[in-house]
Amino acid sequence: MKWYKKAGFLLVAGASLLGLTACGQNNQSTDGKVTIEFFNQKTEMADTLQKIVDNFEKDHPTIDVKLTTVPAAGIVLKTRILSGDVPDIVNIYPQNMDFQEWAKAGYFADMTGKSYLENIKNDYAEKYAINNKIYSVPLTANLYGIYYNKTKFKELGLEEPKTFKEFQEIVKKIKDSGNSPFAVAGNEGWTLNGYHQLSLITITGSGDAANNYLRFSKPNSISVDDAILKADAERLDLLADNAQDGWRGASYNDAVVAFSNEKALMMPQGSWALAAINQQDPKFNVGMFAFPGEEVGKEVTVGAGDMALSTSATTKHPKETEEFISYMTSSKAMQAYYDVDGSPVAVKGVQEKEDSALAEISKLAFTDKHYVWLGQHWNSEEDFFNLSAGYLMDKNLKNMANNLNAFFNPMKADLD
């Protein structure tokens, strides 16, 4: 059965099931309490979120918050939204195309001008504005960069690279020392997405410029002769030529284990990988640096809202829903969240750990050096993951140019 047929079956079946249970939700109970639903997609943070909910309920005795955390949360959420059963509060990723379309269609409430947005650093919520309106409050964000073995770097007399040239020199020194520079998951293209996007962002000068080259250029305009594509290949070659043994068949978990067990001294990956690294109990200090640019001071990272909240436009309890959103944008709530999750927090007043492996790169979070995933303007991403991994496998630049055109051409139908 094709994947889209399976998805369609799940959506129809799910809608039928949810239709039986949705009625009667969000009613006021006989004891005067109001129940609102908080739909969470971050399963690993469910216990922490429940503790935050419990603390909120202590301060708001007339409000019950039902935390919903389910397997295959993305499919369940799509089923519910398309059936008109939108949870009062939804953890949904604001860079995703589904979110953008649902917001335009009126499923989510307009948050523009709400007082709780003043608690968000650097107007970060505005990065995800749709038609100049805000439908999501991003509380945390993920980041992508290069994990490195700080202990081994010190032994080899190496420092974090400030330019791409320095990055190349460090890779050579590591290889000359008898160590593998990179832990790479060649079998899972999504793990290379951040590296490839950052390569293009640093070459072109910005996220917008990168998408102008990829997404908003004329059909079939990406060429093997482009200086941008040649520079991109140089950065991808750095990984392909300097990865650990067996990298072509390596999974995400294999790469994490290789890095954690010092089979490689660096690993390009996102902030979400830190928990997995720590589970391996590495015997060295872990650090992370941003992707270096051509010049000093041009280093950047890429990521997006992670724990980000939207509210239903049709909630029966807008006052109580807004009270919970206000609470979630407080330093009290998000300090408890950060102490477990460790990702950069967009809420003002949260004290982040100075000795965290993410401490240095987190300084770029919510600044103009923290780009939103380029896929925010794409219809899909999967084929980009695959073509990135494909280039590392064969290093055939003509194939990559053709694959990029094949991927982006259908998205360019709306261009003049």
N, C-alpha and C positions, 0 to 999 in steps of 0.2 A: 504493500500500500504506500503510495506517495506520501511524503511528509505533510503536504498541505491538505491531503484528504484526511490524514490522521488528525491534524489540527482542527479541521472543520468538524470532524466527528466529536472531538473533545469539546469544542465550543458549544455545539448543539446539545450534547449530552449534559455538559456542565450547566448550561443555561436552564435546561429542564429541571435539573436537581436544585439549582439555586432558586429557581422560581418558586419551589415549594417551601423554601426556608426563609426567603427574603421578607415575605409578608409578616407583619407584626414586629419587625425589628425597629429599633430606635424609638419605641413607645415609652412614655413615662410610666414608671412602675407605681404600684399602689402606695408605696412609702414616700412618694414624692420625688424619688431620684430619677434622673435622666440618664439613659445609656447611650453612649456614642461609640462607634467602632473605629479602631485604629488598625489599618491593614498594613502589615510589615512584610517587606521582601528580604530583609537581612536576617536569615534564620540563625546565623551565628551570634547575633546580638539580642535574641528573643528574651533571654533571662535578664539581661541588663535592662532592656526596655520595660520588662514587667516590673522591675524594682522602681524604675522612674515613674511608671503609671501608678504604682502603689503609693508613692510619695505625693504625687499629684492629688490622688483621691483623699489622702489625709488632710490636705489643705483645702479640698473642695468636696466636702461630704455629700453634696447633693448631686454629684456627677460620678457615674460609673463609666470607666473606659474599658471596653472589651478589646483586648489585643488579639488580633488574628494573625497567626503565622502558620502557613501551610506549605506542603511540598509543591513544587512546580508553581510557585507563586505567580510568575509572569503569565502563565496560561490561565490560571484561575482568575487573576485580575482582569485580563482581557475579556474572559467570558462574562464576568459580572458587569463590567462597564458596558459592553455591547448589548447586554440584556437590560440595561437601565438600572442596575443595582449597584450604584457607586457608593463605596464606604464613605463614612463621614470624613475620615482623614486617611490619606493614602501616602505611603512611602513609595515614590515613583521617581525614576531617574530623569531629570529635566532635559538632558541632551538627546533623549531617545525620540525617534520620529513618531512613535505611537503617542507619547505624551503630547507632543506638539500638535498633532492632529486632533486629539481628544480635547485639548484646551481650546482650539479654534472652534470645535463643534459645540462648545458650551457645557461640557461635562464638569469642568472644574471652576471653582469660584475665583473671581478677580481679587487678588490680594493687594493691588496697587494702592499705595498710600497708607497701609495698615501700620500702626505704631510699632508693632513688633519687628518690622523690617529695619528699624533704627538700631536694633541689636546686632545686625549682620555687618561684618567687616567689609569695608571698601565697596559698598553697594554691590556685593557679589550676586545677589538675587537678580539684578538687572542683566547679568550676562545671559540669563535664560528667558528674558522678556520675549513675548510673542505679540507682535503688532503693538509694541510699546506698553503692554500690560503684563503684570507679574502674576503667574499662576503657581509658583513654587517657591518655597523658602528653603534654600540649601543650608543645612546645619553643619555638614562635614563635606570633605572632598577627598578624592583619591589623587595620587600623584604617580608619575612614572619617571624612573631614572635608572641609575646604575648602582646596584648594591656592590659593596666591596669589603674585602677582608682588611680591616683597619690595622690589625696586629701585624699581618704579613706585609702590608704596605710600609709600615714603619721599619720593619726588619730590612726591607729592600731599599729603603731611603726614598720611597715614592710619596707624592702628595696628590691630592685631588687635582685633576687636570682643569685648567682654566680656559683652554682653547682646544679645538679639535686636533690641531697639530700635537699638542701636549698629550692628548688622549692616545694618538697613534704611537708616540714615543714610549708611553707607559706600557702599552700593549707589547711592544717589542722587548722592553726590559723584562717584563714578566716572562715572556716566552724564552728569552735568553737565559733566565734563571732556572729553567727547567720546569716551570709551572704552566698550566693551561690558563690563559687569560680569562676566557668566558665560559660560563655554564649556559648552554642554549638548549631550548626544547624544540628541536627541529620538527617534531611530529605534531606539534600543536601551534598552528599559525597565529592564533589569537595572542600568544605570549610575545610575539614580535611586533604586534600592532603599534605599541607605544614607541618602540625604537624607530620603526619606519616613519611614523608620523613626525617624530622629533627630528629625524634626519631631514625631512622635507621642510619643516618649519624653520630650522636653523639655516638651511641653504637659501630659502626664498626670503626670509626675514620676518615672517609672521604667519599666523594661522590663516588669515585671510588671503595672503599671497600664495600660500601653499594650495588652498582651495581654488584660487583663481587659475592656477596651473593645472590642477587635477579636475575639479568639478565644474568650473565655470568657463573653461576654455572651449574652443570649437571642437566638434566631434573629430576624432582621429588626429588631433593636433599634438598628442604626446609622441615624441620621436626619439629614436635611439641616438640622434645627433644632438639632442638638447643638452646644454651645459648643466642644467638642473638635474637631469636624469643621470648623467655621468657622475656628478658629485654624489648623488644618492647611492649609486652603485658602489662608489668608493667606501661609503660608510657601512653599507651592507656587507661588503667584502671583508671589512674589519672583523665582523662576527664569523663569517663563513670560514675564514682562514685561520682563526685563532680560538676555536671552540674545543670543548673537552672531547675525549675519545667517545665515539658512539653517539654524538650529538644528533645525527640525522634521524635516528629512531627514538630519541629521548622525549619523554613526556614532560609536562610541567613539573610533576612530582620528582621525576628523575633529575631535572635541572636544579631544583631546590636542594635535593639530597647531595648532588655533586658540589654545589657551592658550600653547603653547610658542613660537608666532610672534607673541605679544602682540596677537592679535585679540580677546582677552578677558583680564581681569586676575585672574579667579578661576575655579576649576573644582571642583565637588563630585565627589569620587572617593575611591577607596580607596588604601591604601598601596601596593598592587600596581602602581599606575599610575606610580610614580616612575621605574622603569626605562624605561618607554616615553617619559616626558617627557625624561629624560636623553639618550635616543637621538636626540632632535630637536636636541640641543645648544643649549638656550635661552641667550640672551645676557643673562640676568638671574638674580638669586638667587631660588631657589624656597623657599617656606615652606609650612606647613600649619597651620591652626588648627582646634580642635574646634568642634562645632556649639554656638553660644551659647544659653543658656537665658534665661528671663525675668529672672533676677537674676544679679548678679556671683557667680561661683563655682559656677554651675549648668551650666557647659559640659560636654558629654559626647561620647563617641565610641561606635561600635558595631563589632563584628568578632567574630572567633572564632579558635580554634586553627587554625593553618595547617600547619606541619610538626608533626604530631601522630602519635604512634606507639601502635599496639596490637599485641598478640601473640596468636598462635593458641592456643586452649585445648587443642588436640590436637597441638601441636608435639612431634616426637620428641626435640628437644634443648632442653628448658626451661632448663637451666643455661647453655648457650652463648647462648641467646636473651636471657636476663636480663643476661648480661655485656655484650652489645652495647647493650641499652637503658641500662644503667648508664653506659656510655661516652658515649652520645648525650646524656645529661643532664649531662655534664661541661662545664666552661667551655672546656676545650681544644677539644673537638669543635665546640661551638656558636659559639666565637669565629671559627673558620674559616668556618662557615656564615654568620654575621652579616656578616662582611667582604664577602661577595658579595651576599647577599640584601637586607640593610639593614632588614628588618622587626624590630619589637620582639621581644626574646628573653626568654622566661620563665625561663631558666636563670640561677641566681645566678653572679656573678663575670665575666660577659661585659661587656667595655668597649664601650659604644656611642658613636658619634661625636657630639661636641657640636655640630659644624657641619652635621650632617645636616639635610635639609629636613624630616625627620620628628621632629627633636629635641624640639620643644615638645609636640607631641601625644603623643609616645611616653611622656611623663611620666605620662599617664593610663593607659597600658597596665597590665593586670593589677591595676587598682584598682577601687573600686566605681563609678567613672565610665566604665568600659570595659564596656559592655553586650554580651551575646551576641546575635547576630542573632535577632530575634523569631521567625524561621522555625523556630527550634529546636522550637517547639511547634505547627508547622503541618504539614499533610500534603503541601503543595506550595508553590511560590512564584511560578511563572511568571505566573499571572493577576494577582498583586499587582504584578509588574513592569509588566504591560500596562496595568492600570488607573491606575497612577501616571503613566505616559506619556500615557495617554488624557486624564487631567484637565488636564495641561499643554497639550494640544492644544485642548480645547474649553472649559476652565474652567467646566464644568457640574457644580455641586456635587451636584445631584440624581442625575445619572448616576453620580458617584463613590460616593455613598451606596448606590445600588442595586447597583453592581458589588462593593462591599465586602461587602454582605449575600450576594450570590450566591456570592462566593468563600468566605466563612467559614461560611455556613449548613450545608453538608454536614459540616464538622468539628465541629459542635455537637451532633451526634446523641447523643453520650455525656453531654450535660449534662442535669441534672434539669429 
